[in-house]
Amino acid sequence: MRRILSAAVVAVLAVSLAACSADPLAEQYRAGDNKGYIAANGFQTQEIAPDQRGEPVEFTGTLDNGSPVSSGDFSGKVLVVNFWYATCGPCIIEAPRLEQAYQSFQGQDVAFLGINTYDQGPTALSFARDNKVSYSSALAVNDAELKLAFNDKTPLNATPTTLVLDKQGRVAARIIGELPEASILESMVRTVLEENA
């Protein structure tokens, strides 16, 4: 009986270790290169070295105020893209932190864009007004092409998620889950902003 229990424990440990090694953020943590961070509550960050970034994200869409928007509007700027919707609890909590980060980069080559994954324009605008968010959001609820543009960059069902795109439009950093402090995002943006400065 002891041998059977011992074998079962060894099997469970082997499966657990295999699962851990399949996680790229866990691998980064073990490597000690500080490129990824995972908190106990599921909040994750990842910073991507310039030579490991993929293709630029190219997108078009419609803002909550009805105006068109595209990736070309942000050419030469670091762009922070936050995926959210109005009834998402963590989105409500992190909204003032995102606004704080946005305000801290006024006058610099940094832009912010929300992407609302669920609501129509009036709801998105009401959320922005109620939560004092001063940057605009694109509406993705009925825009398959906008969703598709980011589909391979982040899990869109993991809301909220925040991406930092470099001046070439490539994903340079990723935050999955509620942003706990504005300073975390500000630090990521600053790092990307200082590249090739």
C-alpha positions as CSV (number, residue, x, y, z in Angstrom):
1,M,0.0,0.0,0.0
2,R,2.9,2.4,0.9
3,R,4.5,1.7,-2.5
4,I,1.2,2.6,-4.3
5,L,0.8,5.8,-2.3
6,S,4.5,6.7,-3.0
7,A,4.1,6.1,-6.7
8,A,0.9,8.2,-6.8
9,V,2.7,11.1,-5.0
10,V,5.6,10.9,-7.4
11,A,3.2,11.0,-10.4
12,V,1.3,14.0,-9.1
13,L,4.6,15.9,-8.5
14,A,5.9,15.0,-12.0
15,V,2.6,16.3,-13.6
16,S,2.8,19.5,-11.4
17,L,6.4,20.2,-12.4
18,A,5.7,19.6,-16.0
19,A,2.8,22.0,-15.9
20,C,5.0,24.7,-14.3
21,S,7.7,24.4,-16.9
22,A,5.2,24.9,-19.7
23,D,4.4,28.4,-18.4
24,P,6.7,30.9,-20.1
25,L,6.3,33.5,-17.3
26,A,7.3,30.8,-14.8
27,E,10.3,30.0,-16.9
28,Q,11.3,33.7,-16.9
29,Y,10.9,33.8,-13.2
30,R,13.2,30.8,-12.7
31,A,15.7,32.4,-15.2
32,G,15.9,35.4,-12.9
33,D,15.9,37.9,-15.8
34,N,12.9,39.9,-14.3
35,K,11.0,39.9,-17.6
36,G,7.9,38.5,-16.1
37,Y,6.0,38.7,-12.8
38,I,3.0,36.8,-11.5
39,A,1.2,37.8,-8.4
40,A,-0.9,35.5,-6.2
41,N,-4.1,37.1,-7.3
42,G,-3.5,36.3,-11.0
43,F,-2.1,39.7,-12.0
44,Q,0.7,39.2,-14.5
45,T,3.2,41.4,-16.2
46,Q,5.6,40.7,-19.1
47,E,8.1,42.9,-20.7
48,I,9.4,41.9,-24.1
49,A,13.0,42.7,-25.3
50,P,13.0,44.8,-28.6
51,D,14.6,42.0,-30.6
52,Q,11.9,39.5,-29.5
53,R,8.8,41.6,-30.3
54,G,6.5,40.5,-33.1
55,E,5.0,42.4,-36.0
56,P,3.4,45.8,-35.4
57,V,-0.3,45.8,-34.5
58,E,-2.3,47.4,-37.3
59,F,-5.9,48.3,-36.5
60,T,-8.8,50.5,-37.4
61,G,-11.9,51.1,-35.5
62,T,-14.5,53.6,-34.2
63,L,-14.2,55.6,-31.0
64,D,-16.9,55.9,-28.4
65,N,-17.6,59.4,-29.8
66,G,-18.1,58.1,-33.3
67,S,-14.8,59.2,-34.7
68,P,-12.6,56.8,-36.7
69,V,-9.3,55.6,-35.2
70,S,-6.4,53.6,-36.5
71,S,-2.9,52.5,-35.5
72,G,-1.6,55.1,-37.9
73,D,-2.9,57.9,-35.6
74,F,-0.3,56.8,-33.1
75,S,2.7,56.5,-35.4
76,G,6.0,57.3,-33.6
77,K,4.4,57.2,-30.1
78,V,4.3,54.7,-27.3
79,L,0.7,53.5,-27.1
80,V,-0.9,52.1,-24.1
81,V,-4.0,50.0,-25.0
82,N,-6.4,48.9,-22.2
83,F,-9.1,46.3,-22.8
84,W,-12.1,46.9,-20.6
85,Y,-15.9,47.0,-20.3
86,A,-18.2,49.0,-18.0
87,T,-19.5,46.2,-15.6
88,C,-16.1,44.7,-15.1
89,G,-15.2,45.2,-11.4
90,P,-11.4,45.2,-11.8
91,C,-11.8,47.7,-14.8
92,I,-13.7,50.1,-12.5
93,I,-11.1,49.8,-9.8
94,E,-8.1,50.3,-12.1
95,A,-9.6,53.2,-14.1
96,P,-8.2,56.0,-11.9
97,R,-4.8,54.3,-11.9
98,L,-4.8,54.3,-15.7
99,E,-5.9,57.9,-15.8
100,Q,-3.1,58.8,-13.3
101,A,-0.6,57.1,-15.6
102,Y,-2.1,58.8,-18.6
103,Q,-1.8,62.2,-17.0
104,S,1.8,61.6,-16.0
105,F,2.9,61.4,-19.6
106,Q,1.2,64.5,-20.9
107,G,3.4,66.4,-23.4
108,Q,5.4,63.3,-24.2
109,D,5.3,60.9,-27.1
110,V,2.8,58.6,-25.2
111,A,-0.9,58.0,-26.0
112,F,-3.6,55.9,-24.3
113,L,-6.5,54.1,-26.0
114,G,-9.1,52.1,-24.4
115,I,-10.7,49.2,-26.2
116,N,-14.2,48.4,-24.9
117,T,-14.9,44.8,-25.6
118,Y,-18.6,44.7,-24.7
119,D,-20.5,48.1,-24.5
120,Q,-21.9,50.5,-27.0
121,G,-20.8,54.2,-27.3
122,P,-23.2,55.8,-24.8
123,T,-22.3,53.3,-22.0
124,A,-18.5,53.7,-22.7
125,L,-18.8,57.5,-22.6
126,S,-20.9,57.3,-19.4
127,F,-18.2,55.1,-17.8
128,A,-15.5,57.5,-18.8
129,R,-17.4,60.5,-17.4
130,D,-18.3,58.7,-14.1
131,N,-14.7,57.5,-13.6
132,K,-13.0,60.6,-14.8
133,V,-11.2,58.9,-17.7
134,S,-10.1,61.5,-20.2
135,Y,-8.7,59.4,-23.1
136,S,-11.0,57.8,-25.7
137,S,-11.9,54.2,-26.2
138,A,-12.6,52.2,-29.4
139,L,-15.6,50.0,-29.5
140,A,-14.9,46.3,-30.3
141,V,-18.3,44.7,-29.5
142,N,-19.5,44.7,-33.1
143,D,-16.0,45.1,-34.7
144,A,-14.5,41.7,-35.5
145,E,-11.6,43.3,-37.4
146,L,-10.6,45.3,-34.3
147,K,-10.7,42.2,-32.1
148,L,-8.8,40.2,-34.7
149,A,-6.0,42.8,-34.8
150,F,-5.2,42.1,-31.2
151,N,-6.3,38.4,-31.1
152,D,-2.8,36.9,-31.1
153,K,-1.3,39.6,-28.8
154,T,-3.4,39.0,-25.7
155,P,-6.3,36.9,-24.5
156,L,-9.2,39.2,-25.1
157,N,-11.4,37.2,-22.6
158,A,-8.9,38.1,-19.8
159,T,-10.3,41.5,-19.0
160,P,-8.8,43.9,-18.0
161,T,-5.6,43.6,-20.0
162,T,-3.2,46.4,-20.8
163,L,-0.6,46.4,-23.6
164,V,2.2,48.8,-24.2
165,L,3.1,49.2,-27.8
166,D,6.5,50.6,-28.8
167,K,7.0,53.4,-31.3
168,Q,6.9,50.9,-34.1
169,G,3.6,49.6,-32.9
170,R,4.9,46.3,-31.5
171,V,3.8,44.8,-28.2
172,A,6.6,45.7,-25.7
173,A,4.8,44.9,-22.5
174,R,1.7,43.2,-21.2
175,I,-0.3,43.4,-18.0
176,I,-3.0,40.8,-17.6
177,G,-5.4,41.5,-14.7
178,E,-6.2,44.6,-12.7
179,L,-3.4,47.1,-12.6
180,P,-2.6,47.4,-8.8
181,E,-0.6,50.7,-9.0
182,A,-0.1,53.3,-11.7
183,S,3.6,53.3,-11.1
184,I,3.9,49.7,-12.5
185,L,2.5,50.9,-15.9
186,E,4.4,54.2,-15.7
187,S,7.7,52.3,-15.3
188,M,7.0,50.0,-18.2
189,V,6.0,53.0,-20.4
190,R,9.1,54.9,-19.4
191,T,11.4,52.0,-20.3
192,V,9.8,51.7,-23.8
193,L,9.8,55.5,-24.3
194,E,13.5,55.7,-23.5
195,E,14.4,53.1,-26.2
196,N,16.3,54.7,-29.1
197,A,15.7,58.1,-27.5
